Each structure stands twice: as C-alpha cells, then as structure tokens.
Amino acid sequence: MPPIVDTNKCKGAATCAEVCPVDVIDIIEGKAVVARADACIECRACEAACPNSAISFP
C-alpha cells in the first residue's frame, strides 16, 4: 500500500520526495502528492523523513 499524505499537516518540506528511492512523491502547489502509488516499495523512508508527521501507511 502506498503512503497517505495528511494535507492539513503537510508543509511542503519535500524531504519525503528527496528520500524516496523510487520517486513516488511529487511536491505540487506546496504539498506532497503520491504521484506514482504503484511504484511504492513500502520502505517507509518518506514517513520517517517527514518533519511534520504528515505521512502514514495504512
């Protein structure tokens, strides 16, 4: 399952996009967007890197 972004918590820091080894997340209009969900390998690097705890996994 791909990550879920809480857009209320996301401040667009982009650390999630920077650490993702398979380029799943894009930053669009200042928010993280799961752009390529099917590419997610569930490594949880994005979740760990988010300074605002805006990313979680179901």
N, C-alpha and C positions, 0 to 999 in steps of 0.2 A: 504494500500500500504506500502511496506517495505521502509526503508531508502535507499538513494542513496549516495554512497561514492565518493567524488571527489578525485581520487588517486593522482592528482597533488598537492592537499593541505594536504593530509593525511601524517603525520609524524610518525605514528605508536605509538602514546602515550598510546593507549589501554584503555583510560578512557571510551570510548564508550562500549567496551566489558565488562568492570568491572561493569558499572551501569545498563546494560540491564537486566531486571528482567526475561526474557525468553530465554536468551542465543542465540540471533540471530546472533551476530557478533563474528567473529574469527579474530585474527591477524595472517596473513600469509605473510611471507617474508617482515615483517616490514610495512604492510599496512592492514587497516581494510577491511574485506570482509564480505558481507552479506551472511552468510553460510546457514541460515535457514529462508529464507524470509517468508515462510508461517506461521511461528510461531510468527511473529511480531504483537504486540498488539497496535502499533502506539502511544505509551506513550510519545515518543519524548525525552526520557531521554538521549539517545545517542547523539542526536542533541545538546542538552543543555550542555552536558559534554565535547564535543569536543573542545579542546583549539585552534584548527586551522580552525574552521568553515568548516570542510570537509564533514559534513553530513547534508543532507537536505531531506525533504519529498516532493514528487510530489504533 
